[in-house]
């Protein structure tokens, strides 16, 4: 545990680049899992029927179905278009978080560069959606409903939006770092038995942080589409 990382050892990387290697490895893993799930979809049960056994396809179907319902509640009409976005963010963040629970591995999401990059992706995407659906009305909402207060509302709105990717990144990196630091300390002090509850806590934290990140992305998309003034 600690600062040692198998990728760092195997690839002879400086510690500052380990999060990059981990993020790339997780991305490749997701591609492989996606290909396996696609193969199971085409060679197994009928595509419109739920899988009858535990499989990679079943896991992806569970995630997709969960976010389909969540997106429908948050966004409403047309929400199905944003399910791949939310499910992809959730899967990427979750697997990165879980990687950190393996001895000798550190998650890419405990590095602010990685978590902030995901936050910036969310930021760019929801602003793109706002411009796509609302056009100039999306720009106008930054000035507020009262024209003579625009000088006050504009900087507040800009600062509020600018802090969104930062807070997303800080929340994710801070919680994952804290959780895995606690686990690492107890693992070093008493490597057998005692760390088990902290592994369970790590699973919960990893799941919650991935879910919160994806949920907030859907909320930002909903807010970007909601401006009609």
C-alpha positions in Angstrom: 0.0 0.0 0.0 1.2 3.6 0.5 3.1 5.2 -2.3 4.2 2.0 -4.0 2.4 1.2 -7.2 2.9 -1.9 -9.4 2.5 0.2 -12.5 5.2 2.5 -11.3 7.5 -0.4 -10.6 6.7 -2.2 -13.9 6.9 0.8 -16.2 9.7 2.6 -14.3 7.6 5.7 -13.9 8.1 8.7 -11.6 5.4 8.7 -8.9 3.9 11.9 -10.4 2.9 10.1 -13.6 1.4 7.0 -11.9 -2.1 8.5 -12.1 -1.8 8.8 -15.9 -0.7 5.2 -16.3 -3.6 4.1 -14.0 -6.2 6.1 -15.9 -5.0 4.6 -19.2 -5.0 1.1 -17.8 -8.6 1.6 -16.5 -9.7 3.0 -19.8 -8.2 0.0 -21.6 -9.9 -2.3 -19.1 -13.3 -0.7 -19.7 -12.8 -1.1 -23.5 -12.1 -4.8 -23.0 -15.1 -5.3 -20.6 -17.3 -3.4 -23.1 -16.1 -5.7 -25.9 -16.8 -8.8 -23.8 -20.3 -7.5 -22.9 -21.0 -6.7 -26.6 -19.9 -10.3 -27.5 -22.2 -11.7 -24.8 -25.0 -9.6 -26.1 -24.7 -10.9 -29.6 -23.9 -14.5 -28.8 -26.1 -15.2 -25.8 -29.6 -14.5 -24.9 -32.0 -12.4 -27.0 -30.9 -8.8 -26.8 -34.3 -7.5 -25.6 -34.3 -10.0 -22.7 -32.4 -9.5 -19.4 -29.4 -11.8 -19.1 -30.3 -15.0 -17.1 -26.9 -15.2 -15.3 -24.3 -13.1 -13.7 -22.1 -11.7 -16.4 -20.2 -8.6 -17.5 -23.2 -7.9 -19.8 -25.5 -8.1 -16.8 -23.4 -5.6 -14.8 -23.4 -3.1 -17.7 -27.2 -3.6 -18.1 -27.7 -3.0 -14.4 -25.7 0.3 -14.5 -27.4 1.5 -17.6 -30.9 0.7 -16.3 -30.1 2.5 -13.0 -29.0 5.6 -14.7 -31.8 5.5 -17.2 -34.3 5.8 -14.3 -32.1 8.4 -12.6 -31.8 10.5 -15.7 -35.5 10.4 -16.3 -36.1 11.7 -12.8 -33.5 14.5 -13.0 -33.9 15.7 -16.6 -37.3 14.4 -17.8 -38.1 14.3 -21.5 -35.2 13.3 -23.7 -33.2 12.1 -20.7 -32.2 8.8 -22.5 -29.7 10.8 -24.6 -27.6 11.5 -21.5 -27.6 8.0 -20.0 -24.4 6.9 -21.8 -22.7 10.0 -20.4 -23.7 9.4 -16.8 -23.1 5.7 -17.0 -19.7 6.1 -18.6 -18.6 8.7 -16.0 -19.8 6.4 -13.2 -18.1 3.3 -14.6 -14.8 5.1 -15.1 -14.7 6.8 -11.7 -15.9 3.7 -9.9 -13.3 1.3 -11.4 -10.6 3.9 -10.7 -11.7 4.2 -7.1 -11.9 0.4 -6.7 -8.4 0.0 -8.1 -7.1 1.8 -5.1 -8.4 -1.0 -2.8 -6.0 -3.5 -4.4 -2.7 -3.8 -2.5 0.1 -2.1 -4.5 -2.2 0.1 -6.5 -3.3 3.7 -6.2 -6.4 5.1 -7.9 -6.0 7.8 -10.5 -9.0 9.6 -8.9 -7.0 10.5 -5.8 -4.9 12.8 -8.0 -6.5 16.2 -8.5 -5.2 16.3 -12.1 -7.4 13.3 -13.0 -10.5 14.3 -11.0 -10.3 17.9 -12.2 -10.0 16.6 -15.8 -13.2 14.6 -15.4 -14.8 17.7 -13.9 -13.7 19.8 -16.8 -15.2 17.3 -19.2 -18.5 17.6 -17.4 -18.2 21.4 -17.4 -17.6 21.6 -21.2 -20.4 19.1 -21.9 -23.2 20.7 -20.0 -22.3 24.2 -21.4 -22.3 22.7 -24.9 -25.8 21.3 -24.2 -27.0 24.6 -22.9 -25.7 26.4 -26.0 -27.1 23.7 -28.3 -30.7 23.8 -26.9 -31.0 27.4 -25.6 -28.6 29.3 -27.9 -28.4 33.0 -26.9 -30.9 32.5 -24.1 -28.2 30.3 -22.4 -25.8 33.2 -22.6 -28.4 35.7 -21.4 -29.1 33.9 -18.2 -25.6 34.7 -17.0 -26.7 38.4 -16.9 -29.8 37.7 -14.7 -33.5 38.6 -15.2 -33.0 42.3 -14.5 -30.8 44.1 -17.0 -29.6 46.9 -14.6 -28.3 44.2 -12.2 -26.2 42.5 -14.9 -23.0 44.0 -13.7 -23.5 42.2 -10.3 -25.1 38.9 -11.5 -22.6 38.2 -14.3 -19.5 37.8 -12.2 -21.4 35.8 -9.6 -22.7 33.4 -12.3 -19.3 33.1 -14.0 -17.6 32.3 -10.7 -20.3 29.9 -9.7 -19.9 28.0 -13.0 -16.1 28.1 -12.9 -16.0 26.6 -9.5 -18.2 23.6 -10.5 -15.4 21.5 -12.1 -13.0 22.4 -9.3 -15.5 21.4 -6.6 -16.3 18.2 -8.5 -12.5 17.4 -8.7 -11.7 18.4 -5.1 -14.7 16.4 -3.7 -13.7 13.2 -5.5 -9.9 13.5 -5.0 -10.3 14.5 -1.3 -12.7 11.7 -0.3 -10.8 9.0 -2.2 -7.4 10.2 -0.8 -8.7 10.3 2.7 -10.4 6.8 2.5 -7.4 5.1 1.0 -5.0 6.8 3.4 -7.0 5.5 6.4 -7.0 2.0 4.8 -3.3 2.2 4.1 -2.5 3.1 7.7 -4.5 0.3 9.3 -3.2 -2.2 6.7 0.4 -1.3 7.7 -0.4 -1.4 11.4 -2.3 -4.7 11.4 -2.3 -6.3 8.0 -4.7 -9.2 9.0 -8.3 -8.9 10.1 -8.5 -5.3 11.3 -8.5 -3.7 7.7 -11.6 -5.7 6.6 -14.1 -3.1 7.9 -12.1 -0.4 6.2 -12.1 -2.3 2.9 -15.9 -2.4 3.3 -16.0 1.3 3.9 -13.7 1.8 0.9 -16.2 0.0 -1.3 -19.0 2.2 -0.1 -17.0 5.4 -0.5 -15.9 4.4 -4.0 -19.5 3.7 -5.0 -20.9 6.8 -3.5 -18.3 9.2 -5.0 -18.8 7.7 -8.4 -22.5 8.0 -8.1 -22.4 11.6 -6.8 -20.1 12.7 -9.7 -22.4 11.2 -12.3 -25.5 12.6 -10.6 -24.2 16.1 -10.4 -23.3 15.9 -14.1 -26.9 15.1 -14.9 -28.1 17.9 -12.6 -25.8 20.4 -14.4 -27.2 19.2 -17.8 -30.7 19.6 -16.5 -30.0 23.2 -15.3 -28.3 24.0 -18.6 -31.5 22.9 -20.5 -33.9 24.6 -18.1 -33.0 28.2 -18.9 -35.7 29.6 -21.1 -35.3 33.3 -20.4 
